[in-house]
Amino acid sequence: MTSLTSDSVLEQLKSIRSPVTGGDIVSLCMVSDILIEEGKVVFSIKINPAQEKEMESVRQAAQEVVEKMPEVTSVLAVLTAEKKPSSPQQPVNDISKRPVAPQVKHIIAVASGKGGVGKSTIAANLALAFVEMGKKTGLLDADIYGASQPRMMGVRPRPDANEDDMVVPPTAHGLKVMSIGFFMDEISPVLWRGPMVHGAIQQLLRDIEWGDLDVLVIDMPPGTGDAHLSIVQNVLLSGVVIVSTPQDVALSEAKKGMMMFQKVNVPVLGLIENMSYHICSSCGHREDIFDHGKVRAAAQKMNIEFLGEIPLNSEVRAAADIGTPLVSAKKDHVISETFRNIASSVWTSLSAEKVGCPAEKSGCGGCCGQC
C-alpha cells in the first residue's frame, strides 16, 4: 500500500509557515485541492492576492518539501486567490503592467470559440512554421483541462529548473515547449476550480525561462473564461489568431471569442478555416464536410485578414499523434507550405504594424529592444 496520501502530504506541509501570520499553512487552512496520481502531486495554496510576492517563497518551500517525500516523482504547487485583484480603470492589455517573458519580442495566442476545431494542431504547426522561417520560437500549452502539446510534440520529460529556480522548457523539433501536461498524468482529469486554474496559468507565465525568443505561441483553451482573462491580465499579447471550422455553430462561437479579445484590446491578427474541405485519397473527390468558405466570408465582413484554409487530412492527424507535427514530419507537403504561408502572413503583420510594440504605444524610442 502506498504511503503517499493527501494526509502524508499535509503532514509534510505543516513545516511551512506563513511569513504574514507565523502559523503553518495547514493549520491556517491554506492548502487545498491536493491531487495525487502515480507519484505526481499537485496542490494549491490559497492566499490574499495582495500578498502574492511575499507568498511566492512559501510556494517554493512547500513544493520543495513535498518533492523530498518517498514515491514523489513531481510536484506542482500553485498560488490561488478566491478574490482576484482588479483595476477597472486600466485597459486589460495595457503596456504598464509587469512584463512576462521580457526577452520575447512577440507573444501571440491561438484561440477558438469552441473545442474540437483543431486549435492545438494549428498552434503546433504554426509554431514549427516559425521555426522553419528561422525564428527563435516557443510554444506554451495553456489549455489546462486538455493539455495536448506534450503528445503532439513528442515530449514528456519533467522540466528542470535553473539556478534562479526558473523552469527551463524542453526542446522538441527546434522549438521550446511548456505545458501543464508535463506535471500531470496524461489520462488524469483536471478537476480544478477557477482560482486554481488562474494560479496555474500565472505559474506557467511567470516561472518559465524562455530566454531570447522572436515569438511565443500560446495554445489557448477553447471558449472564453478564467484562463483567457488570466493570460490577458498577465501578458502583453501582440495579437491573436482565431481558428474555426466553417460550420455555423463553430463560427458563431469563434466570433464570440474574437469579440472577447477585441474588448480587452488584443489585436486580431487573422482567421483560419480548419477542416475546410476533404479530398478522398482514393478517388480524389472533394467533399465540404463542414461546409466551406464561411470563415473567409466572415473575415471579409469584419475587415479582418483571412489567413488560410487547412483541409481535413489524415496525414495532419497522424503526424500529431506520433509526436511530429506535419510541418516537421513532411516539410514538402502542400499543407506544410500552407502553414508556412500563414506564419509568414502573421509575421509580416507583426513586423509591419509593430502590433503590441511598447515603443510604438509609449513613445519610448525603442530602447526596450522589442521593435
C-alpha positions in Angstrom: 0.0 0.0 0.0 1.4 3.4 -1.0 2.4 5.8 1.8 1.8 8.8 -0.5 -1.6 10.2 0.5 -3.2 13.6 1.0 -2.7 13.2 4.7 1.0 12.5 4.4 1.4 15.5 2.1 -0.4 17.7 4.6 1.8 16.3 7.4 4.9 17.5 5.5 3.4 20.9 4.7 2.8 21.6 8.4 6.5 22.5 8.5 5.9 25.5 6.1 4.9 28.7 7.9 3.3 31.8 6.6 5.5 34.9 6.8 2.4 37.0 7.4 0.8 35.3 10.4 3.6 32.9 11.5 1.3 29.9 11.6 1.8 26.8 9.5 -0.1 26.7 6.2 -2.0 23.6 7.0 -3.4 24.8 10.3 -4.3 28.1 8.6 -6.4 26.0 6.0 -4.4 27.5 3.2 -3.7 24.1 1.4 -6.4 22.7 -0.8 -7.2 20.7 -4.0 -4.5 18.0 -3.4 -4.3 15.6 -6.4 -2.0 12.6 -6.4 -1.6 10.3 -9.4 1.3 7.8 -9.8 3.8 9.9 -7.8 2.7 13.2 -9.3 1.4 15.7 -6.7 -0.5 18.9 -7.4 -1.9 21.2 -4.7 -3.0 24.8 -4.3 -2.1 27.4 -1.6 -4.9 30.0 -1.0 -3.6 33.5 -0.4 -4.6 37.1 -0.2 -3.9 38.4 -3.8 -2.2 41.5 -2.2 0.4 39.2 -0.6 1.4 37.3 -3.8 5.1 38.4 -3.7 5.6 37.5 0.0 3.9 34.1 -0.5 6.0 33.1 -3.5 8.7 31.9 -1.2 6.1 29.8 0.7 5.0 28.2 -2.5 8.6 27.3 -3.4 9.3 25.9 0.1 6.1 23.9 0.1 7.0 22.4 -3.3 10.5 21.5 -2.2 9.4 19.8 1.0 6.9 17.6 -0.9 9.5 16.8 -3.6 11.6 15.1 -0.9 8.9 12.6 0.1 9.3 9.0 -0.9 7.4 7.9 -4.0 7.0 11.5 -5.3 8.2 12.0 -8.9 7.0 15.5 -9.5 5.3 18.4 -7.7 3.3 21.4 -8.8 2.2 24.0 -6.2 0.1 26.9 -7.3 -0.9 30.1 -5.5 -4.7 30.8 -5.7 -7.0 33.5 -4.5 -10.7 33.4 -4.4 -10.8 37.2 -4.9 -8.6 38.4 -7.7 -7.2 41.9 -7.7 -8.7 44.2 -10.3 -8.1 47.7 -11.6 -11.2 48.5 -13.7 -9.8 51.9 -14.9 -6.8 50.2 -16.6 -7.1 48.5 -20.0 -6.5 44.8 -19.6 -3.8 44.6 -22.3 -2.0 47.7 -21.1 1.8 48.0 -21.5 2.2 49.4 -18.0 1.6 46.0 -16.4 4.6 43.9 -15.2 6.1 42.2 -18.3 6.2 38.4 -18.6 9.0 36.9 -20.6 10.6 40.3 -21.3 13.1 38.8 -23.8 10.3 37.6 -26.1 9.7 40.0 -28.9 6.1 38.9 -29.7 3.6 36.8 -27.9 0.6 35.6 -29.9 -2.4 33.5 -28.9 -4.1 30.8 -31.0 -7.7 30.6 -29.9 -11.1 29.2 -30.8 -14.6 29.7 -29.7 -15.2 26.0 -29.0 -13.3 22.8 -28.7 -12.8 20.2 -31.4 -11.9 22.6 -34.2 -8.2 21.7 -34.3 -6.8 24.7 -32.5 -3.9 22.8 -30.8 -2.9 21.2 -34.1 -2.9 24.6 -35.7 -0.9 26.1 -32.9 1.8 23.4 -33.0 2.2 23.6 -36.8 2.2 27.4 -36.8 4.9 27.4 -34.1 7.0 25.0 -36.1 6.4 27.0 -39.3 8.0 30.0 -37.4 11.0 27.7 -36.7 11.2 26.8 -40.4 11.4 30.6 -41.1 14.4 30.8 -38.8 12.6 32.4 -35.9 13.5 31.5 -32.3 10.2 30.2 -31.1 8.4 28.9 -28.0 5.1 27.1 -27.6 3.1 27.4 -24.4 0.2 25.0 -23.9 -2.2 27.0 -21.7 -5.1 24.5 -22.1 -5.2 23.4 -18.5 -8.1 21.0 -18.9 -6.9 19.5 -22.2 -3.2 19.8 -22.4 -2.3 18.1 -25.7 1.1 19.6 -26.8 3.3 17.0 -24.9 1.8 14.3 -27.1 1.7 16.4 -30.3 5.3 17.5 -29.8 6.5 14.0 -28.7 7.9 15.2 -25.3 7.0 14.0 -21.8 10.0 14.9 -19.6 9.7 16.7 -16.3 11.4 20.1 -17.0 14.4 21.1 -15.0 14.9 24.3 -13.0 17.9 26.6 -13.3 19.9 28.3 -10.6 17.3 31.1 -10.4 14.5 28.5 -9.7 13.1 29.2 -13.2 11.7 26.2 -15.1 13.7 25.5 -18.3 11.3 24.4 -21.1 12.4 21.2 -23.0 13.1 21.5 -26.7 11.3 19.5 -29.5 11.8 19.9 -33.2 13.8 23.1 -32.6 11.0 24.5 -30.5 10.9 25.4 -26.8 7.8 23.8 -25.3 6.0 24.2 -21.9 2.7 22.6 -20.8 0.9 21.8 -17.5 0.8 18.3 -19.0 4.5 17.8 -18.1 3.4 17.8 -14.4 0.3 15.7 -14.8 -0.6 12.2 -15.8 -1.7 12.1 -19.4 -5.0 10.4 -18.7 -5.9 12.0 -15.4 -8.7 14.5 -15.5 -8.0 18.0 -14.1 -10.7 18.7 -11.5 -9.8 22.3 -10.7 -11.9 25.3 -9.8 -11.4 28.7 -11.4 -9.0 30.1 -8.8 -6.7 27.1 -9.1 -6.7 27.5 -12.9 -5.8 31.2 -12.5 -2.9 30.2 -10.2 -1.6 27.6 -12.6 -1.7 30.0 -15.5 0.2 32.6 -13.5 2.9 30.0 -12.6 3.2 28.9 -16.3 3.6 32.5 -17.4 5.9 33.8 -14.6 8.2 30.9 -13.8 9.4 29.8 -17.3 12.8 30.8 -18.5 12.1 31.3 -22.2 15.2 33.2 -23.0 15.6 35.3 -26.1 12.7 34.4 -28.5 11.3 36.1 -31.6 7.9 34.7 -31.0 6.0 32.7 -28.3 2.8 30.9 -29.4 0.2 30.3 -26.7 -2.2 27.4 -27.3 -5.3 28.8 -25.6 -8.1 26.8 -24.0 -11.3 26.8 -26.1 -14.1 29.3 -25.4 -13.8 32.2 -23.1 -13.2 32.1 -19.4 -10.9 32.4 -16.4 -7.8 31.1 -18.2 -8.2 33.7 -21.0 -8.6 36.5 -18.6 -5.6 35.3 -16.6 -3.5 35.4 -19.7 -4.5 38.8 -21.0 -4.1 40.2 -17.4 -0.5 39.0 -17.2 0.8 39.1 -20.7 1.1 41.9 -23.3 -0.2 39.9 -26.3 0.9 41.1 -29.7 -2.2 39.6 -31.1 -4.5 36.5 -31.5 -5.1 34.1 -34.3 -8.7 32.7 -34.3 -9.3 29.1 -35.6 -12.7 27.9 -36.7 -14.3 25.2 -38.9 -16.8 26.6 -41.5 -19.8 25.1 -39.8 -22.3 27.7 -38.3 -22.1 26.6 -34.7 -18.2 26.8 -34.6 -18.1 30.1 -36.4 -20.7 31.6 -34.1 -18.6 30.7 -31.1 -15.4 31.9 -32.8 -17.0 35.3 -33.3 -17.7 35.5 -29.5 -14.1 34.7 -28.8 -12.9 37.3 -31.2 -15.1 39.9 -29.7 -13.7 39.0 -26.2 -10.2 39.7 -27.3 -11.2 42.9 -29.0 -12.8 44.1 -25.8 -9.6 43.6 -23.9 -7.5 45.4 -26.6 -5.8 42.4 -28.1 -5.5 42.8 -31.9 -7.0 40.0 -34.0 -4.2 39.0 -36.5 -6.5 36.9 -38.6 -8.8 33.9 -39.0 -8.0 30.4 -40.2 -10.6 27.9 -41.6 -9.6 24.4 -40.4 -11.2 21.2 -41.7 -12.1 23.4 -44.7 -12.7 20.5 -47.1 -11.7 16.9 -47.6 -10.1 15.3 -50.6 -10.7 11.5 -50.9 -7.3 9.7 -51.1 -8.8 7.0 -53.3 -10.8 8.9 -56.0 -9.8 12.5 -55.5 -13.3 13.6 -54.9 -13.7 16.8 -52.9 -16.3 17.0 -50.2 -17.1 20.0 -48.0 -17.9 18.0 -44.9 -18.3 21.0 -42.5 -19.3 23.4 -45.3 -16.7 25.7 -46.9 -15.8 29.3 -47.2 -17.8 30.7 -44.3 -14.7 31.8 -42.3 -13.3 33.6 -45.2 -16.6 35.4 -45.7 -16.8 36.3 -42.0 -13.3 37.7 -42.1 -14.1 39.9 -45.1 -17.3 41.1 -43.5 -15.5 42.1 -40.3 -12.5 43.5 -42.2 -10.1 41.0 -40.6 -7.3 39.2 -42.5 -8.2 35.7 -43.7 -5.0 33.7 -43.2 -5.8 30.4 -45.0 -7.7 27.1 -45.3 -6.4 23.8 -43.8 -8.2 20.8 -45.2 -9.4 17.8 -43.2 -6.5 15.4 -43.9 -5.5 12.2 -42.2 -1.8 12.9 -42.5 -2.1 16.1 -40.4 -3.8 14.0 -37.7 -1.4 11.1 -37.9 1.7 13.3 -37.7 0.3 14.9 -34.5 -0.5 11.6 -32.9 3.1 10.3 -33.3 4.6 13.5 -31.9 6.0 15.0 -35.0 3.5 17.6 -36.5 3.3 17.7 -40.2 5.4 20.9 -40.7 8.4 18.9 -39.3 7.4 15.4 -40.5 6.8 16.3 -44.1 8.3 19.6 -45.0 7.4 19.4 -48.7 3.8 18.6 -48.1 1.3 21.1 -49.6 -0.3 21.6 -46.2 3.1 22.3 -44.6 3.5 25.0 -47.2 0.1 26.4 -46.2 1.2 26.6 -42.6 4.4 28.4 -43.6 2.4 30.9 -45.7 0.2 31.6 -42.7 3.2 32.0 -40.4 4.7 34.4 -42.9 1.5 36.5 -43.1 1.3 36.7 -39.3 5.0 37.7 -39.0 4.5 40.3 -41.7 1.6 41.8 -39.7 3.7 41.8 -36.5 6.7 43.4 -38.2 4.9 45.9 -40.4 2.4 47.2 -37.8 4.5 46.5 -34.7 1.4 45.2 -33.0 1.8 45.4 -29.3 5.2 47.2 -29.5 6.0 49.1 -26.3 7.9 51.8 -28.2 5.1 52.5 -30.6 2.5 52.7 -27.7 4.6 54.6 -25.2 6.9 56.7 -27.4 9.9 55.4 -25.6 12.1 55.3 -28.7 12.6 51.6 -28.9 15.2 51.1 -26.2 13.4 48.0 -24.9 14.6 46.1 -27.9 11.2 44.7 -28.8 10.9 46.7 -32.1 
